[in-house]
């Protein structure tokens, strides 16, 4: 009965808070740091961020995912804790951060796509330079084979160059948006070709070999990341299963303090939720940093 009272009290307090928010001056509270921190993880904010990545994240998708994840977590958590209040708190936290986890996953895939597209663009450009094409033709022909957003950015470089903007300035802006080692080296080759008319097949061959070595490093890094990711979730799943099995071995006669045991299990599940969030945030990083510089 205490669990029912606690749950009812939490619902009542939430209702009172909503009434207070509607009838009070919310401007000062809305600008507070804690509200701004919470806002960046809400569905509406995450949905707007994903639109910039050309990814559509609808309320229907969020609701469907929340229903599935909520049912699975409720079955696991409640059958372990046997406490409505703690279960609802954990479910609320997990479902609140679901859009953020989806954003991290989409961001990781988007950055990996950008890396692949930059690699394909550089290889194509080197191939065209080998054929002794002009810089303008190289960029124009590459623009036809690459995908968004590199396609639109290359088009912007071509438009600027056609309008009289210095090629070095245009390529510098392009490399700032895609700060990869292969893009920077390609820019040097393009500028040498444009200003000095340098045609160096040996240099192009060396660049192509560098790209092939880089691709091997990037692929190995991604394989290692996927392996670590699978290993991490296997450990988490085993840990949660162990917690459930340990709890099922006990009964009320063996437990001296049920409330304390429920609280400990609440912390146990809360720790795993925090661990998953931290793990996903850390492993969302791509190979743009030190892994690429190793070549």
Steps between C-alpha positions, in 0.01 A plus 500: 500500500791738568605467136153600383501801734844610373395464138178693563694774678745528208212533250331762720821700534552490123145626446554784749826595328326524163230724650766722656688526171184601312398764756841644585758718328708235331748726321761509775468130572519413131833680467657316793796270433322182608206564265735581212691177573177298499379668181797381296394138558128539426333343197430835330862617531642168382255491209621844385864392525431189293335710228836671450645155431222438246347239733129498580410401857124504551292486815352171377846341484583628847169374640539156340857460625403624846215250521725208408791605722263588784334158495834316498650714776186486712502121483866480603509778760169441675551123521831575671416797723126437561458871563272717286662829596858400424393328178315808373795727584741279304261469208450877495875564484560241226209613283601865541852428370386275213501789246853592608620142452339498157672830421840361603447195280389710201786744553751214504359355177490846341865571583605158375314572176681836470832322553422248224380775266815706562710193425307431177522866399877510557559176306287625211679835496842332495386278212390806302825683580690200362315562173641854503159668518473862613406574862163639397419183303620281788269674748213508252527129416542405869193703584299274271598176675494595871192526723350759732638698686838489323321539166344834599825624657699420187236677295547801726878487438440491124257793515743706707788420266288590198405832664864595548560390857854376564520120472719479809238681706221274373696181566595629846132540589433152365783344705378675817168321463672168424825511701637168382862438418427379147294812421782729614756315286265502202459877536877542468505292181208695353661836579831386350316388189298822473774759566817333379360242258686222685426154361670236714388138441747379765350732760151382405610137538645573844175670599298201380717261699449719806124485448507120474700474824263744665198297393652188660558687827146639502344160424704329774400772745131457419525122536661544842231750600220262398669217690534714815138613467372144478722397790377789714132417449566131561655591837209735581246235407680237708517742794126574485419132467725420796324765707163349418618144577653607832176671598293195403708284739384704796162509663342727760617279789862524392492878456527698821408835341294486179491880457878523517540213254258667257697824527826317431352344188373843396858630521619188316273568201566875516873434480451292184290774338770760572769260377323445166454876449868569569610212280288611204620857535864396503475246218302733277834656403621407155848449360553869424760551775803297606407176324531677163822678592668165565561468125 
